[in-house]
Amino acid sequence: MKKSIMILSLGMMLISLLSFQAFDFFSSMTKVDYIDGSKTLKFTTKLNTSHISQAIKIDPNTAGFEAEVKKYVNNNMDVAVNGSPKALTFTGSQVNGESVWVYYEISNVSDISSLNVRNSILIGQFPRQVNIMNVTYKGTLKTVNFQKGKESAEISF
């Protein structure tokens, strides 16, 4: 009886250990702040260094990395303010270990009643990718998620 319980216990432990598999978590976080004094929307996006370097096929430690990140973000992020498409101005990026921080902005934004955003960053490369965006406008915070099949959203204020 004691031997049966021991074998059963070892079997259960083996099954529970095998049920935990290592997996990558695919996500990005974008913070958008409206700066009333300069009438600017400031974007800060945090990406996984390994994932973005795989997507743009360039090592993050090379000179051309920032230019490729700029091109990639411009191809995978669209913003319309009150129905009017706006150009994103890339202001820089920074590699910090496992994270890449990307900075961009939209100037000459007066009042916002709605933002239409398409955020397909890394979704084509990683189907389980989830992009989270927090938008703060005049003290109001709105959060939206983008994922495969839901790359666009409208945010109303």
C-alpha positions as CSV (number, residue, x, y, z in Angstrom):
1,M,0.0,0.0,0.0
2,K,2.8,2.4,0.9
3,K,4.6,1.6,-2.3
4,S,1.4,2.3,-4.3
5,I,1.0,5.7,-2.7
6,M,4.6,6.5,-3.4
7,I,4.3,5.6,-7.1
8,L,1.0,7.5,-7.4
9,S,2.6,10.6,-5.7
10,L,5.6,10.5,-8.0
11,G,3.3,10.1,-11.0
12,M,1.2,13.1,-10.0
13,M,4.4,15.2,-9.4
14,L,5.8,14.2,-12.8
15,I,2.5,15.1,-14.6
16,S,2.3,18.5,-12.8
17,L,6.0,19.3,-13.7
18,L,5.4,18.5,-17.3
19,S,2.3,20.6,-17.6
20,F,4.3,23.8,-17.1
21,Q,5.8,24.8,-20.4
22,A,8.0,27.8,-21.1
23,F,6.4,30.3,-23.4
24,D,7.1,33.8,-24.6
25,F,4.8,36.6,-23.6
26,F,4.2,39.0,-26.5
27,S,3.2,42.5,-25.6
28,S,3.9,46.1,-26.0
29,M,2.9,49.1,-23.9
30,T,2.2,52.6,-25.3
31,K,1.6,55.6,-23.1
32,V,0.1,58.6,-24.8
33,D,0.0,62.0,-23.0
34,Y,-1.6,65.2,-24.3
35,I,0.5,68.2,-23.5
36,D,-1.9,71.1,-23.3
37,G,0.8,73.9,-23.4
38,S,2.4,72.7,-26.7
39,K,-0.8,71.1,-28.1
40,T,1.1,67.9,-28.6
41,L,0.3,64.2,-28.2
42,K,3.5,62.4,-26.9
43,F,3.8,58.7,-27.5
44,T,6.2,56.4,-25.6
45,T,6.2,52.7,-26.6
46,K,8.0,49.9,-24.8
47,L,8.9,46.9,-26.9
48,N,10.7,43.6,-26.2
49,T,14.2,44.0,-27.7
50,S,14.4,40.5,-29.0
51,H,10.9,40.7,-30.6
52,I,11.4,44.0,-32.4
53,S,14.9,43.0,-33.6
54,Q,13.4,39.8,-35.1
55,A,10.6,41.8,-36.8
56,I,13.0,44.3,-38.4
57,K,15.7,41.7,-38.9
58,I,18.6,43.8,-37.5
59,D,20.7,43.6,-34.4
60,P,19.8,46.3,-31.8
61,N,23.5,47.1,-31.3
62,T,24.0,48.2,-34.9
63,A,23.9,51.8,-36.2
64,G,20.9,51.2,-38.4
65,F,18.7,49.9,-35.7
66,E,17.0,53.2,-34.8
67,A,16.2,54.0,-38.5
68,E,14.6,50.6,-38.9
69,V,12.6,51.0,-35.7
70,K,11.3,54.4,-37.0
71,K,10.3,52.9,-40.3
72,Y,8.6,49.9,-38.6
73,V,6.6,52.1,-36.3
74,N,5.5,54.4,-39.1
75,N,4.3,51.4,-41.1
76,N,2.4,49.8,-38.1
77,M,0.9,52.8,-36.3
78,D,-1.7,55.2,-37.7
79,V,-3.5,57.9,-35.7
80,A,-6.4,60.1,-36.7
81,V,-7.5,62.9,-34.4
82,N,-11.2,63.8,-34.8
83,G,-11.3,61.9,-38.0
84,S,-8.3,63.7,-39.6
85,P,-5.2,61.5,-40.2
86,K,-2.0,62.8,-38.5
87,A,1.7,62.2,-39.2
88,L,3.8,60.7,-36.4
89,T,7.1,62.4,-35.8
90,F,9.7,60.1,-34.6
91,T,11.7,61.7,-31.8
92,G,14.1,58.9,-30.8
93,S,14.5,55.4,-29.4
94,Q,16.6,53.8,-26.6
95,V,17.7,50.2,-26.1
96,N,17.7,49.4,-22.4
97,G,18.5,45.7,-22.0
98,E,15.4,43.6,-22.7
99,S,13.4,46.7,-23.7
100,V,13.4,49.2,-26.5
101,W,11.7,52.5,-25.8
102,V,10.4,54.4,-28.8
103,Y,9.4,58.0,-28.7
104,Y,7.2,59.9,-31.2
105,E,4.6,62.7,-31.3
106,I,1.9,64.5,-33.1
107,S,2.0,68.3,-33.1
108,N,-0.7,70.9,-33.5
109,V,-3.5,69.0,-31.7
110,S,-6.0,71.4,-30.2
111,D,-9.1,69.6,-28.8
112,I,-9.7,65.9,-29.1
113,S,-13.1,64.3,-29.2
114,S,-11.9,61.1,-30.7
115,L,-8.7,59.2,-31.7
116,N,-8.8,56.5,-34.3
117,V,-5.7,54.3,-33.8
118,R,-4.3,51.4,-35.8
119,N,-1.6,49.6,-33.8
120,S,-0.3,46.4,-35.6
121,I,3.1,46.5,-34.0
122,L,4.5,43.0,-33.9
123,I,1.1,41.4,-34.6
124,G,2.1,40.1,-38.0
125,Q,5.2,38.4,-36.6
126,F,3.7,37.2,-33.3
127,P,0.0,36.2,-33.6
128,R,-0.4,36.2,-29.8
129,Q,0.9,39.8,-29.5
130,V,-1.2,42.2,-27.4
131,N,-0.5,45.9,-27.6
132,I,-1.8,47.9,-24.7
133,M,-2.3,51.7,-25.1
134,N,-3.0,54.1,-22.2
135,V,-4.2,57.5,-23.4
136,T,-4.4,60.5,-21.0
137,Y,-6.2,63.6,-22.2
138,K,-7.0,66.5,-19.9
139,G,-7.0,64.2,-16.8
140,T,-9.0,61.4,-18.4
141,L,-7.3,58.0,-18.9
142,K,-8.5,55.5,-21.5
143,T,-7.0,52.1,-22.1
144,V,-7.3,50.0,-25.3
145,N,-5.9,46.7,-26.4
146,F,-4.9,45.7,-29.9
147,Q,-4.4,42.1,-31.0
148,K,-4.7,40.0,-34.1
149,G,-8.1,40.7,-35.7
150,K,-8.5,43.9,-33.6
151,E,-5.7,46.1,-34.8
152,S,-7.8,49.3,-34.8
153,A,-9.8,51.1,-32.1
154,E,-11.6,54.4,-31.6
155,I,-11.1,56.3,-28.3
156,S,-13.7,58.9,-27.5
157,F,-13.4,61.8,-25.0
